[in-house]
Amino acid sequence: MMGGSRPKEGSAHLYSYTEITTFRRCPRKYYYSRVLNLEPVQTGWRIDFGAWMDELLNAHYRGEDWAVKQAELTEQWEAEVLPFTDDEELLEVPGLADAVMHRYLERYPDSEWEVLHVQDSFRINGIGVTPDLVVRDTRTGKIWVVDHKTSSRIPDEWDLMADTQHLLYVAAMRSLYGKDEVAGIIFNYIRSKLPVQPRLNKTIKKELGHPDIYDVRRIDTDYDTLARFAAENGVPPYDALNERLAQLREVDPFFRRLPLLTPQVSCDIALEEARETALIMDVAEGLLEAGYQPFPRTVLGPAAGVASCNACPFKELCQAELFGLDTTSAMMLYKEREPLDREYKEVSTLA
């Protein structure tokens, strides 16, 4: 069986949250990725907008010059991606990330944040977690876990709360700093697009008697962009414009920080469920060593969206095995995963 040794804690493995959720969703996918230690063979360097922004944000919050990191990523992208793609989405990544990062820093000077941890890894009762950012609010003295979210849309609160990963982050930080010190989670939402530039209607409406802005009630832009365009183009206040500006002043559709006070009972439940899953994973790997195959497949069709088998990187290998085919060709699509060189800091042996 391929696969490197995983750090031990007592008699149990140290599992990351990613490993636990992978096992919950499909034990077979976990088997391929973490037991056989496989990953798809990729040609060239691949990075999406979210991964690029994570690099810039990490550099910024470590106190480094994020523009230096931007230059390094762009140089690598120009050498390893640009010559080999005409994908419009990939071609936009460097410029989009640069523009969004500038706007992010204008929106959030973060003078009230004392940075405590940036992408540090912690272990809590055999579970490994790596929060994006941990800060202390200098106004209140409270500690917050900050989880960066890059997406094409702003998710609602339930979408964010349903991901129990953040509960383990908070649990780990409370074990490290004390339950009364850590308030909860801040979901730091960053939208993966720029505000739409407004434009004027081609004709002046008789009822207004002055220029107005095309589709102003629905335009996907922000307050500053819309207000500046109106002023620069001599558009006086009118009802639809005023309503849209009021909406955009109240809710920024491109950046949003959602703080959630996290109940300790929720952290306890999430940690206990993760530990129970880890115990099952230990048993499964023990059965495998005894000659059994305790990793069934979760077969989900296209209607399952991102959770479907069509989105799984091990689809070809899984289906070849399922239909009793020779897997020699399918295995050529994969390589052994590089071991993750990450130091996990112990935060609790009691929770």
C-alpha positions as CSV (number, residue, x, y, z in Angstrom):
1,M,0.0,0.0,0.0
2,M,1.4,3.4,-1.0
3,G,1.3,6.4,1.3
4,G,3.6,8.0,3.9
5,S,3.3,7.7,7.6
6,R,0.9,10.1,9.3
7,P,1.9,11.8,12.6
8,K,0.5,9.9,15.6
9,E,-1.2,11.3,18.7
10,G,-1.4,8.5,21.3
11,S,-2.8,5.4,19.5
12,A,-4.7,7.5,16.9
13,H,-3.7,9.2,13.7
14,L,-3.7,13.0,13.4
15,Y,-6.4,13.8,10.8
16,S,-6.9,17.1,9.1
17,Y,-10.4,18.5,8.8
18,T,-10.1,18.0,5.0
19,E,-9.5,14.3,5.5
20,I,-12.4,13.9,7.9
21,T,-14.9,15.6,5.5
22,T,-13.6,13.7,2.6
23,F,-14.2,10.4,4.4
24,R,-17.7,11.5,5.4
25,R,-18.6,12.4,1.9
26,C,-17.1,9.4,0.2
27,P,-14.9,6.8,2.0
28,R,-13.6,5.7,-1.4
29,K,-12.3,9.1,-2.3
30,Y,-10.5,9.2,1.0
31,Y,-9.0,5.8,0.2
32,Y,-7.6,7.0,-3.0
33,S,-6.3,10.4,-1.8
34,R,-5.1,9.6,1.7
35,V,-4.5,5.9,2.0
36,L,-3.1,5.2,-1.5
37,N,-1.8,8.8,-1.3
38,L,-2.7,9.6,-5.0
39,E,-3.4,12.9,-6.7
40,P,-4.1,13.6,-10.4
41,V,-1.2,14.2,-12.7
42,Q,-1.3,17.9,-13.7
43,T,0.5,19.5,-16.6
44,G,1.8,22.9,-15.9
45,W,1.0,25.2,-12.9
46,R,-2.6,25.7,-12.0
47,I,-3.9,28.4,-9.7
48,D,-7.4,29.9,-9.4
49,F,-8.4,33.3,-8.2
50,G,-9.1,32.1,-4.7
51,A,-5.7,30.5,-4.3
52,W,-4.0,33.6,-5.7
53,M,-5.9,35.9,-3.3
54,D,-5.0,33.6,-0.4
55,E,-1.3,34.0,-1.2
56,L,-1.7,37.8,-1.3
57,L,-3.7,38.0,1.9
58,N,-1.2,35.7,3.8
59,A,1.7,37.9,2.7
60,H,-0.2,41.1,3.7
61,Y,-1.1,39.8,7.2
62,R,2.4,38.5,7.8
63,G,3.5,42.1,7.4
64,E,5.2,41.5,4.1
65,D,4.8,43.5,0.9
66,W,1.9,41.8,-0.9
67,A,3.0,43.4,-4.2
68,V,6.2,41.4,-4.1
69,K,4.2,38.2,-3.8
70,Q,2.0,39.5,-6.7
71,A,5.0,40.0,-8.8
72,E,6.4,36.5,-8.0
73,L,3.0,34.8,-8.8
74,T,2.7,36.8,-12.1
75,E,6.2,35.8,-13.2
76,Q,5.5,32.2,-12.5
77,W,2.1,32.4,-14.2
78,E,3.6,34.1,-17.3
79,A,6.2,31.3,-17.6
80,E,4.0,28.3,-16.8
81,V,0.4,29.2,-17.7
82,L,0.2,32.0,-20.3
83,P,2.0,30.2,-23.2
84,F,-0.3,27.2,-22.8
85,T,-3.9,28.5,-22.3
86,D,-6.5,30.6,-24.0
87,D,-8.9,30.1,-21.1
88,E,-10.4,33.6,-20.5
89,E,-10.9,32.9,-16.8
90,L,-7.3,31.9,-16.3
91,L,-6.1,34.9,-18.3
92,E,-7.9,37.3,-16.1
93,V,-6.5,36.0,-12.8
94,P,-3.4,38.1,-12.3
95,G,-5.0,41.5,-13.2
96,L,-8.2,40.7,-11.3
97,A,-6.3,39.6,-8.1
98,D,-4.2,42.8,-8.2
99,A,-7.2,45.1,-8.7
100,V,-9.3,43.3,-6.0
101,M,-6.4,43.4,-3.5
102,H,-6.0,47.1,-4.0
103,R,-9.7,47.6,-3.4
104,Y,-9.7,45.3,-0.4
105,L,-7.0,47.3,1.3
106,E,-8.9,50.6,0.6
107,R,-12.0,49.0,2.1
108,Y,-10.2,47.5,5.2
109,P,-7.2,49.4,6.6
110,D,-7.4,46.9,9.6
111,S,-5.9,49.3,12.0
112,E,-8.0,47.6,14.8
113,W,-6.5,44.2,14.2
114,E,-3.5,42.7,16.0
115,V,-2.4,39.7,13.9
116,L,-1.8,36.6,16.1
117,H,-1.6,33.8,13.5
118,V,-1.4,33.5,9.7
119,Q,-2.0,30.0,8.3
120,D,-0.5,28.3,11.5
121,S,-1.5,24.7,12.0
122,F,-2.8,23.4,15.4
123,R,-3.8,20.0,16.7
124,I,-6.7,19.5,19.1
125,N,-7.4,16.0,20.3
126,G,-6.0,14.4,17.2
127,I,-7.7,16.8,14.7
128,G,-5.5,19.1,12.7
129,V,-6.8,22.6,11.8
130,T,-5.2,25.5,9.9
131,P,-7.2,28.7,10.2
132,D,-6.5,31.4,7.6
133,L,-6.0,34.2,10.2
134,V,-6.4,34.8,13.9
135,V,-6.6,38.4,15.2
136,R,-7.2,40.3,18.3
137,D,-9.6,43.3,18.1
138,T,-7.6,46.1,19.8
139,R,-10.8,47.9,20.6
140,T,-12.4,45.1,22.6
141,G,-9.5,42.8,23.3
142,K,-11.4,39.9,22.0
143,I,-9.8,37.3,19.7
144,W,-11.5,36.3,16.4
145,V,-10.8,33.6,13.8
146,V,-10.9,35.0,10.3
147,D,-11.9,32.7,7.5
148,H,-11.3,34.2,4.0
149,K,-14.0,33.4,1.5
150,T,-13.6,34.1,-2.2
151,S,-16.6,33.5,-4.4
152,S,-18.6,34.8,-7.3
153,R,-21.5,35.6,-5.0
154,I,-22.1,36.4,-1.4
155,P,-23.4,33.3,0.4
156,D,-26.1,33.6,3.0
157,E,-25.4,33.1,6.7
158,W,-26.7,29.5,6.7
159,D,-24.3,28.5,3.8
160,L,-21.4,29.8,6.0
161,M,-22.6,28.3,9.3
162,A,-23.3,24.9,7.7
163,D,-19.6,24.4,7.2
164,T,-18.5,23.1,10.7
165,Q,-14.8,23.6,9.9
166,H,-15.0,27.1,11.5
167,L,-16.3,25.5,14.8
168,L,-13.1,23.5,15.0
169,Y,-11.0,26.6,14.4
170,V,-12.7,28.4,17.3
171,A,-12.5,25.3,19.5
172,A,-8.7,25.2,18.9
173,M,-8.2,28.9,19.6
174,R,-10.3,28.7,22.8
175,S,-8.2,25.8,24.0
176,L,-5.1,27.9,23.3
177,Y,-6.3,31.3,24.7
178,G,-9.2,30.5,26.9
179,K,-13.0,30.3,26.2
180,D,-13.7,33.8,27.4
181,E,-11.0,35.3,25.1
182,V,-12.2,34.0,21.7
183,A,-15.4,35.6,20.6
184,G,-16.0,33.5,17.4
185,I,-15.5,33.6,13.6
186,I,-15.4,36.4,11.1
187,F,-16.2,35.3,7.6
188,N,-14.2,37.6,5.4
189,Y,-16.0,37.5,2.1
190,I,-14.2,38.7,-1.1
191,R,-16.0,38.6,-4.4
192,S,-14.2,37.3,-7.4
193,K,-15.1,40.2,-9.7
194,L,-14.9,43.9,-10.0
195,P,-17.9,46.4,-9.9
196,V,-19.6,46.9,-13.2
197,Q,-18.9,50.3,-14.7
198,P,-22.2,52.2,-15.1
199,R,-23.3,53.7,-18.4
200,L,-25.9,56.3,-19.4
201,N,-29.1,55.6,-21.2
202,K,-28.9,56.6,-24.8
203,T,-32.0,58.8,-24.7
204,I,-33.3,61.2,-22.0
205,K,-36.6,60.2,-20.6
206,K,-39.3,62.9,-20.8
207,E,-40.5,62.3,-17.2
208,L,-37.0,62.9,-15.9
209,G,-35.7,65.6,-18.2
210,H,-32.1,64.8,-17.5
211,P,-29.6,61.9,-18.2
212,D,-30.2,58.7,-16.2
213,I,-28.2,55.6,-15.6
214,Y,-28.9,52.4,-17.5
215,D,-30.6,49.6,-15.4
216,V,-29.6,51.5,-12.2
217,R,-31.9,49.4,-10.0
218,R,-30.0,46.2,-10.7
219,I,-26.5,47.2,-11.8
220,D,-23.9,45.0,-10.2
221,T,-21.6,47.7,-8.8
222,D,-20.6,49.4,-5.5
223,Y,-21.5,52.7,-3.9
224,D,-18.3,54.6,-4.8
225,T,-18.4,53.5,-8.4
226,L,-22.0,54.5,-8.9
227,A,-21.8,57.8,-7.0
228,R,-18.6,58.8,-8.8
229,F,-20.1,58.0,-12.2
230,A,-23.2,60.0,-11.5
231,A,-21.1,63.0,-10.4
232,E,-18.7,62.9,-13.3
233,N,-21.5,62.6,-15.9
234,G,-23.8,65.3,-14.5
235,V,-26.6,62.9,-13.4
236,P,-28.7,64.7,-10.7
237,P,-30.4,62.8,-7.9
238,Y,-33.5,60.9,-8.9
239,D,-35.6,58.2,-7.1
240,A,-34.1,55.1,-8.7
241,L,-30.6,56.3,-8.3
242,N,-31.1,57.4,-4.7
243,E,-32.7,54.0,-3.9
244,R,-29.8,52.1,-5.4
245,L,-27.2,54.2,-3.7
246,A,-28.9,53.7,-0.4
247,Q,-28.8,49.9,-0.9
248,L,-25.2,49.9,-1.8
249,R,-24.2,52.2,1.1
250,E,-25.9,49.7,3.5
251,V,-24.5,46.5,2.0
252,D,-21.3,46.3,0.0
253,P,-21.9,43.5,-2.6
254,F,-18.2,43.0,-3.2
255,F,-16.8,42.8,0.4
256,R,-18.5,41.7,3.5
257,R,-17.3,40.7,6.9
258,L,-19.7,38.7,8.9
259,P,-18.9,38.2,12.6
260,L,-20.6,35.4,14.4
261,L,-20.4,34.8,18.1
262,T,-19.8,31.1,18.4
263,P,-21.6,29.1,21.2
264,Q,-19.2,26.8,23.0
265,V,-21.8,24.0,22.8
266,S,-21.5,24.1,19.0
267,C,-17.7,23.8,19.2
268,D,-18.0,20.9,21.6
269,I,-20.5,19.1,19.3
270,A,-18.3,19.7,16.2
271,L,-15.2,18.5,17.9
272,E,-16.9,15.3,19.3
273,E,-18.3,14.5,15.8
274,A,-14.9,14.9,14.3
275,R,-13.3,12.7,16.9
276,E,-15.9,10.0,16.3
277,T,-15.3,10.1,12.6
278,A,-11.5,9.9,13.3
279,L,-12.1,6.7,15.4
280,I,-14.1,5.2,12.5
281,M,-11.2,6.1,10.1
282,D,-8.8,4.4,12.5
283,V,-10.9,1.2,12.4
284,A,-11.2,1.4,8.6
285,E,-7.5,1.6,8.1
286,G,-7.0,-1.3,10.6
287,L,-9.4,-3.4,8.7
288,L,-7.6,-2.6,5.5
289,E,-4.4,-3.9,7.0
290,A,-6.2,-7.1,8.0
291,G,-7.2,-7.7,4.4
292,Y,-10.7,-6.1,4.3
293,Q,-11.7,-3.2,2.0
294,P,-13.8,-0.9,4.3
295,F,-14.0,2.1,1.9
296,P,-17.4,2.0,0.1
297,R,-18.2,4.5,-2.7
298,T,-20.7,7.3,-2.5
299,V,-22.2,7.4,-6.0
300,L,-23.8,10.7,-6.8
301,G,-25.0,11.9,-10.2
302,P,-24.8,15.3,-11.9
303,A,-27.8,16.6,-9.9
304,A,-25.5,16.6,-6.8
305,G,-23.6,19.6,-8.3
306,V,-20.1,20.0,-6.9
307,A,-20.5,16.9,-4.7
308,S,-21.2,14.7,-7.8
309,C,-18.9,12.0,-9.0
310,N,-18.4,14.0,-12.2
311,A,-16.5,16.6,-10.1
312,C,-14.3,14.0,-8.4
313,P,-10.7,13.8,-9.5
314,F,-10.7,10.0,-9.0
315,K,-13.8,9.3,-11.2
316,E,-11.9,7.4,-13.9
317,L,-10.1,5.1,-11.4
318,C,-13.2,4.6,-9.3
319,Q,-15.4,3.7,-12.3
320,A,-12.8,1.4,-13.8
321,E,-12.7,-0.6,-10.5
322,L,-16.5,-0.5,-10.1
323,F,-17.0,-2.1,-13.5
324,G,-14.2,-4.6,-13.1
325,L,-12.0,-3.1,-15.8
326,D,-8.2,-3.2,-16.0
327,T,-7.1,-0.2,-14.0
328,T,-3.6,0.0,-15.5
329,S,-4.5,2.9,-17.9
330,A,-6.6,4.7,-15.2
331,M,-3.7,4.6,-12.8
332,M,-1.5,6.5,-15.3
333,L,-3.7,9.6,-14.6
334,Y,-2.4,9.8,-11.1
335,K,0.9,10.2,-9.2
336,E,1.9,9.8,-5.6
337,R,1.1,12.9,-3.5
338,E,3.9,14.9,-2.1
339,P,3.9,14.7,1.8
340,L,2.6,17.8,3.5
341,D,5.4,19.4,5.5
342,R,3.4,21.1,8.2
343,E,4.1,21.5,11.9
344,Y,1.0,21.2,14.1
345,K,1.1,23.0,17.4
346,E,-0.6,21.2,20.3
347,V,-3.4,23.3,21.9
348,S,-5.3,20.9,24.1
349,T,-5.2,17.4,25.5
350,L,-8.3,18.0,27.7
351,A,-11.3,19.0,25.5
